[in-house]
Amino acid sequence: MSPTRRTRQVATALAVALLTALPACSAGSDGTSPGGATGTQEAVDAALREGGEITYWTWTPSAKAQVEAFEREFPNVRVNLVNAGTGNDHYAKLQNAVKAGSGAPDVAQVEYQALPQFALTGALVDLGRYGFRAFEDDYTPSTWHSVQVGGGLFGLPQDSGPMALFYNKEVFDRYGIAVPRTWAEYVDAARRLHAADPTRYITADTGDAGFTTSMIWQAGGRPFTTDGKSVKIDLRDEGTRRWTSTWNQLVEEELVAPITGWTDAWYRALGNGTIATLPTGAWMPGVLKASVPDGAGKWAVAPLPTYDGTPVTAENGGSAQAVLEQSGKQALAAAFVRWLDNGNGVKPFLDSGGFPATTADLGSSAFRDLAEPYFGGQRVNQVLTAAADQVAEGWSYLPYQLYANSIHADTVGKSYAGGAALDPGLVAWQQALVDYGNQQGFTVTTG
């Protein structure tokens, strides 16, 4: 979907202030605050006992139940729950409040891809000052890595999105197609399916930045590295080319449905079998159950195909809760974040269909072995929790990833629209990101 002018303006506004606060990311890995004081959780506990009022911005469906449960447990604390919008609407309002110096919430939900941008502006509290680094073993390595920027800990993970292959078993069985274990088999399945019925496609993809980066991640690409003001971008690295060598075949042979994701047409295609698979994050079951009722009993889950048979996947989506530096009640806000993501707040999140980042919940038999009626009784979480242990290490987003995503359609998206190889579009994306980063005061080089 082409970004609107509003989207471009939002992304630009989010990145403009980046370099004014880069030194704010100087917190040490030992959990010391920028001021040098070693934090503990005693201040957090004391703030809970004292109580008070905080504001929480989020879009998650579980938020109302979580806030109600928190206030029952801590009746001396009032949490004002605000849905400021989703995606760019949420981030635009948050950035405007940060820039204005007032009006920001005490706690905000922030996606992993957006977290570096807000951390680099000095907008977020380093939770290491409250001793939250002690929670590292409570989370999957990929999500814990995602909340760290420049040595600081700028949130606690709430959910994760290890990728798996969601597939329409009814369609696969009808056309005698085996579930692909490798991407070569996936391409072969795409050809066989479309040849058997030209109205059916292996998947839909018109160009999505989050999907692109996740697929590059799984293929071993590491195109973005940041060290202070120095940024390196290499969208021609070996992993990126490994992904495009596969995906180019699907795009050039018109084997992917030209249906934009998250539209009414997309939901209908998932329900009637036009789209046969979705390589996507572990949060997808909730979407299918809520928005594709016609798919009940048809869909199943398998491991994401790989390039050489070695089990490896990537994250696609996920978010954390962060405390704003602007908050006048940072310790109380941190206490709420701790409860949400490392305490009793996890249960209502799971009850709403969320996929956790916490290792204890991922390892729970009650979660892992749950039979899902929508998926014909399959214990889909067995596949998804296994994927959470197979996320490739070492991924990093750009410090202006939201802007990068907003121009993906104008670069890589043109390759999709023309049914052409994606590599030139990625080169164009890279050049645009280099130019933009240098304009913002970063020193950006290419691999």
C-alpha positions in Angstrom: 0.0 0.0 0.0 1.5 3.3 -1.0 2.1 5.6 2.0 0.0 8.7 2.0 1.5 12.1 2.3 0.4 12.1 5.9 2.4 9.0 6.6 5.5 10.5 5.1 5.0 13.6 7.2 4.6 11.6 10.3 7.7 9.5 9.6 9.7 12.6 8.9 8.6 14.3 12.1 9.5 11.2 14.1 13.0 11.3 12.8 13.8 15.0 12.8 14.7 15.2 16.4 16.9 12.1 16.5 20.3 13.6 16.9 19.4 16.2 19.5 19.5 13.6 22.2 21.8 10.8 21.0 24.0 11.1 24.2 20.9 10.0 26.2 21.7 6.5 25.1 24.9 6.4 27.2 23.5 4.2 30.0 25.9 1.4 30.8 25.1 -2.2 30.4 25.5 -2.7 34.2 22.2 -1.0 34.7 23.5 2.4 35.8 21.5 5.4 34.9 23.0 8.3 32.9 23.6 10.1 36.2 25.6 7.1 37.5 23.3 5.9 40.3 22.8 2.1 40.4 19.1 1.4 40.4 17.1 -1.2 42.4 13.5 -2.2 42.4 13.0 -0.8 45.9 11.9 2.6 44.5 9.4 0.8 42.3 7.9 -1.1 45.3 7.8 2.1 47.3 6.0 3.9 44.5 3.4 1.1 44.4 2.8 1.4 48.2 2.4 5.2 47.9 0.1 5.0 44.9 -1.0 7.8 42.5 -2.3 8.3 39.0 -0.6 7.5 35.7 -1.7 7.5 32.0 -1.1 4.6 29.7 -1.3 4.8 25.9 -1.9 1.5 24.1 -3.9 -0.1 21.3 -3.8 -3.7 22.6 -7.2 -5.4 23.0 -6.1 -6.8 26.4 -5.5 -3.3 27.9 -8.9 -2.8 29.5 -8.8 -6.1 31.3 -5.2 -5.6 32.3 -5.9 -2.1 33.8 -8.9 -3.4 35.7 -7.0 -6.3 37.1 -4.1 -4.0 38.1 -6.4 -1.5 39.9 -8.0 -4.4 41.8 -4.6 -5.5 43.0 -3.4 -2.0 43.7 -6.5 0.1 44.5 -4.4 3.1 45.5 -3.2 3.5 41.9 -5.4 4.9 39.1 -4.5 4.2 35.5 -6.0 6.4 32.8 -6.2 4.2 29.7 -6.0 6.0 26.4 -6.1 4.6 22.9 -4.3 7.3 20.9 -4.6 5.3 17.7 -2.5 2.6 16.0 0.6 2.7 13.8 1.6 6.2 12.7 -1.3 7.9 14.4 -0.1 6.6 17.8 3.5 7.5 17.1 2.7 11.0 15.7 0.8 11.9 18.8 3.5 10.5 21.0 6.3 12.4 19.1 4.3 15.6 19.2 4.0 15.4 23.0 7.7 14.6 23.3 8.6 17.6 21.1 6.2 19.9 23.0 7.7 18.8 26.4 4.2 18.1 27.8 1.2 15.9 27.2 3.1 12.5 26.9 1.7 9.5 28.8 3.6 8.0 31.7 3.7 4.6 29.9 3.3 3.9 26.2 3.2 0.8 24.0 6.0 0.9 21.4 6.7 -1.6 18.7 10.2 -3.0 18.6 10.9 -1.5 15.2 10.0 2.0 16.6 11.7 1.7 19.9 15.2 2.8 18.8 13.8 6.0 17.3 12.2 7.1 20.6 15.1 5.9 22.7 17.6 7.9 20.6 15.6 11.1 21.2 16.0 10.7 24.9 12.2 10.3 25.2 12.3 7.0 27.1 13.5 6.0 30.6 16.3 3.5 30.9 14.7 0.9 33.1 18.1 -0.4 34.0 18.1 2.3 36.7 15.3 0.3 38.4 17.1 -3.0 38.3 15.0 -4.4 35.5 18.0 -6.0 33.9 17.5 -8.8 36.4 14.6 -9.9 34.2 16.7 -10.9 31.2 16.2 -14.6 31.6 12.4 -14.2 31.7 12.2 -13.3 28.0 13.2 -14.8 24.7 16.6 -13.6 23.5 15.2 -11.9 20.4 12.6 -9.8 22.3 15.1 -8.9 25.1 17.6 -7.7 22.4 14.8 -5.6 20.8 14.3 -3.5 23.9 18.0 -2.5 24.2 19.4 0.5 22.5 22.9 1.9 22.9 23.5 -0.1 26.1 20.2 1.1 27.7 17.1 -0.9 28.5 14.1 1.1 27.2 11.1 -1.2 27.8 10.0 -4.6 28.8 8.8 -7.0 26.0 5.1 -7.8 26.0 4.6 -9.9 22.9 6.6 -11.6 20.2 6.0 -12.7 16.6 8.3 -15.6 15.7 7.4 -16.5 12.1 5.7 -19.7 11.0 3.8 -20.9 7.9 0.0 -20.6 8.2 -1.5 -22.7 5.4 -4.9 -23.7 4.1 -4.9 -27.4 4.7 -8.1 -27.8 2.7 -6.5 -26.3 -0.4 -3.3 -28.2 0.0 -5.2 -31.5 0.3 -7.5 -30.8 -2.6 -4.5 -30.2 -5.0 -2.2 -32.8 -3.5 0.4 -30.3 -2.3 2.8 -31.3 0.5 3.6 -28.7 3.2 6.9 -27.1 2.0 9.9 -27.5 4.3 12.3 -25.4 2.2 11.8 -22.3 0.2 12.6 -24.2 -3.0 9.7 -26.5 -2.2 7.6 -23.4 -1.5 8.2 -22.0 -4.9 7.5 -25.4 -6.5 4.2 -25.6 -4.5 3.3 -22.1 -5.7 3.8 -23.2 -9.4 1.8 -26.4 -9.0 -1.1 -24.6 -7.2 -1.4 -21.8 -9.7 -1.1 -24.2 -12.7 -3.9 -26.3 -11.2 -6.1 -23.3 -10.6 -5.1 -19.9 -11.8 -7.4 -18.2 -9.3 -5.4 -19.5 -6.4 -2.0 -18.2 -5.2 0.5 -19.5 -2.7 0.4 -16.1 -0.8 -0.4 -12.4 -1.3 2.4 -9.8 -1.3 2.3 -6.4 -2.8 5.3 -5.1 -0.9 5.3 -4.7 2.9 8.3 -3.3 4.7 7.9 -5.4 7.8 7.6 -8.6 5.8 10.7 -7.6 3.8 12.9 -7.0 6.8 11.6 -10.2 8.5 12.4 -12.3 5.5 15.8 -10.8 5.1 16.4 -11.5 8.8 15.5 -15.2 8.4 17.7 -15.5 5.4 20.7 -14.3 7.4 20.8 -10.7 6.2 21.9 -8.1 8.6 21.6 -4.9 6.5 21.4 -2.3 9.3 24.0 -1.6 11.9 24.2 1.5 14.1 27.0 2.7 16.4 26.1 6.1 17.8 25.8 8.5 14.9 27.3 6.0 12.5 24.9 3.9 10.4 25.8 1.2 7.9 23.2 0.0 5.3 23.8 -3.0 3.1 20.7 -4.2 1.3 22.9 -6.3 -1.0 24.4 -8.5 1.6 24.4 -12.3 1.2 21.3 -12.9 3.3 19.3 -10.3 1.4 20.3 -11.7 -1.9 19.4 -15.2 -0.6 15.9 -14.0 0.1 15.4 -12.2 -3.2 16.7 -15.2 -5.2 13.7 -17.1 -3.9 11.1 -14.3 -3.8 12.0 -12.9 -7.2 10.7 -16.2 -8.8 7.3 -15.7 -7.2 7.0 -12.1 -8.1 8.3 -12.4 -11.7 6.2 -15.5 -12.4 3.1 -13.7 -10.9 2.6 -16.5 -8.3 1.6 -14.1 -5.5 -1.8 -12.6 -5.4 -1.9 -8.9 -6.1 -4.1 -8.3 -3.0 -3.0 -5.8 -0.4 -2.9 -7.0 3.1 -5.4 -6.0 5.8 -8.1 -5.1 3.3 -11.5 -6.6 3.0 -10.4 -8.3 -0.2 -7.5 -9.9 1.7 -9.7 -11.2 4.5 -12.1 -12.7 1.9 -9.3 -14.3 0.0 -8.0 -15.9 3.2 -11.5 -17.3 3.9 -12.3 -18.7 0.4 -8.9 -20.2 -0.3 -7.6 -17.7 -2.9 -4.6 -17.2 -0.7 -3.2 -20.6 0.4 -0.4 -19.6 2.9 0.8 -16.7 5.1 4.4 -16.7 6.3 3.9 -14.4 9.2 4.1 -13.9 13.0 2.8 -16.0 15.8 0.1 -13.5 16.6 -1.8 -14.5 13.4 -4.2 -17.0 15.1 -6.0 -14.3 16.8 -6.4 -12.4 13.5 -7.8 -15.4 11.7 -10.2 -16.3 14.4 -11.5 -12.7 14.7 -11.6 -11.7 11.0 -11.7 -14.8 8.9 -14.6 -16.9 10.2 -14.9 -18.7 6.9 -11.5 -20.2 7.4 -12.4 -22.1 10.6 -11.3 -25.8 10.3 -9.3 -25.1 7.1 -6.1 -23.5 8.4 -3.1 -25.2 10.0 0.4 -24.1 11.1 3.8 -25.5 10.2 7.4 -24.3 10.7 8.5 -21.6 8.4 10.3 -23.0 5.3 14.1 -22.6 5.4 16.9 -22.5 2.9 18.8 -25.6 3.9 16.6 -27.5 6.3 18.1 -26.0 9.4 15.3 -24.7 11.7 15.6 -20.9 11.8 13.1 -18.1 11.8 12.7 -14.4 12.5 10.4 -12.1 14.4 7.6 -10.3 12.6 5.9 -7.8 14.8 5.8 -7.4 18.6 5.9 -4.5 21.0 7.0 -3.4 24.5 5.9 -1.0 27.2 8.1 1.9 27.9 8.2 4.7 30.5 8.4 8.3 29.2 11.2 10.6 30.5 8.5 13.2 30.6 6.6 11.3 33.3 6.5 12.9 36.7 5.9 9.4 38.3 8.6 7.3 36.6 8.9 4.8 39.4 5.2 4.2 39.6 5.1 3.9 35.8 7.9 1.4 35.9 6.0 -0.6 38.5 3.0 -0.7 36.2 5.3 -1.9 33.3 6.8 -4.6 35.5 3.3 -5.8 36.5 2.1 -5.8 32.8 5.0 -7.7 31.3 6.7 -9.5 34.2 3.8 -10.1 36.6 0.1 -10.8 36.8 -0.7 -8.6 33.8 0.5 -11.4 31.4 -2.5 -13.6 32.1 -5.2 -11.2 30.7 -2.9 -10.6 27.8 -2.8 -14.3 27.1 -6.6 -14.6 27.6 -7.1 -12.1 24.8 -5.1 -14.2 22.4 -1.7 -12.5 22.7 1.5 -14.4 22.0 3.9 -13.9 24.9 7.5 -13.0 25.1 8.0 -14.5 28.5 9.7 -17.9 28.6 7.7 -19.2 31.5 4.4 -18.8 29.6 5.9 -20.1 26.3 7.0 -23.2 28.2 3.7 -23.7 30.0 1.9 -26.9 29.0 -1.5 -25.0 29.4 -0.4 -22.6 26.7 1.8 -24.9 24.5 -0.6 -27.8 24.4 -3.9 -25.9 23.9 -6.0 -27.5 21.1 -7.4 -24.8 18.9 -10.9 -25.5 17.4 -10.3 -22.9 14.6 -7.3 -25.0 13.5 -9.2 -28.3 13.6 -7.9 -29.1 17.0 -4.3 -28.6 16.1 -2.0 -27.6 19.0 -0.7 -24.7 17.0 1.3 -23.2 20.0 3.6 -26.2 19.9 4.8 -25.1 16.5 4.8 -21.4 17.5 6.7 -21.8 20.8 9.3 -24.0 19.0 9.7 -21.1 16.5 10.3 -18.7 19.4 13.4 -20.7 20.2 14.6 -20.6 16.6 14.8 -16.9 16.0 18.1 -16.0 14.4 20.3 -13.7 16.4 21.9 -10.3 15.6 19.1 -8.4 14.0 18.9 -4.6 14.4 16.5 -1.9 13.0 17.5 1.5 11.7 17.3 4.4 14.1 14.8 5.8 11.7 12.9 2.6 10.8 9.5 4.2 10.7 10.6 6.6 8.0 12.3 3.6 6.2 9.0 1.7 6.2 7.1 4.7 5.0 9.1 4.9 1.7 9.3 1.2 1.1 6.3 1.3 -1.3 8.0 4.1 -3.4 11.1 2.0 -3.9 10.7 -1.8 -3.4 7.0 -1.5 -4.0 7.6 -0.4 -7.5 9.3 -3.7 -8.2 6.3 -5.6 -7.0 4.0 -3.4 -9.0 6.0 -4.1 -12.2 6.3 -7.8 -11.5 10.1 -7.4 -11.6 13.0 -8.6 -9.6 13.2 -6.9 -6.2 16.9 -6.2 -6.1 16.8 -2.9 -8.0 14.0 -1.7 -5.7 16.1 -2.6 -2.6 19.0 -0.7 -4.1 16.7 2.3 -4.5 15.5 1.9 -1.0 19.0 1.8 0.3 20.0 5.0 -1.5 17.0 6.8 -0.2 17.8 5.7 3.3 21.4 6.7 3.0 20.5 10.2 1.7 17.9 10.7 4.4 20.1 9.5 7.2 22.9 11.9 6.1 20.4 14.7 5.9 19.5 14.0 9.5 23.1 14.3 10.7 24.0 10.6 10.8 27.1 9.4 9.0 25.7 6.7 6.7 27.8 4.3 4.7 27.0 1.3 2.6 28.4 -2.2 2.7 
